[in-house]
Amino acid sequence: MQAIVHLPQPVIARVHGVAYDYTRAVMAKNLQAQHAQEGLDAFLSKRQPVWRGQ
């Protein structure tokens, strides 16, 4: 048997807002990493990435 929970729309909106804020912060931090920059540069230049270091 599966439980079904109905949450009020304001609660759903608040939870989504928190999730989006967290995701935005994590993505911004990850994009600052050297590997992320190389990956994006390689993709945009249509070349294979050259990974350096760890």
N, C-alpha and C positions, 0 to 999 in steps of 0.2 A: 504494500500500500504506500502510496506517495503522498506526502503532505503538500498542500498548496497554501502558500502564504500570500495574502493580498496586502500590499503596503500602500499607504496613501501616496498620491502623486508627489506632494512636497518632500516626502522622505526619499522617494526614488530619485528625485532631482538632486537632492543634497548628496546622496551616495554617489551618483554619477559625477557630480561636481568634484567631490573629493578624489574619486578615481582618476578623473581627467587631470586634475592638478598634480597628482602624484606621478602619473604617466608622463606628463609634460616635463616635470623636473628630472625624472630618470633619463628620458630621451635626450634632454639638453646636456646632461652630464656625460652620457655615453658618447654623444657626438663630439665632445672635446677630446676624446681619447685619440692617440696617434693612429691606432689601427682603423678607427672609424673614418678619420680624415683620409687615410690612404685608400681605404675601400671606396669612399665616395669619389675621390679624385680619379681612381682607376676606372670606376664605372663611367663617369662623365667623359673620360678620355678614351673610352672603349679599349682599354688595355687590361692585362692581368695585373692584379695588385702585387706589390713587392713588400712582403712582410719583413720587418726588421725587429730584432729584440724579442721580447716575450709577447 
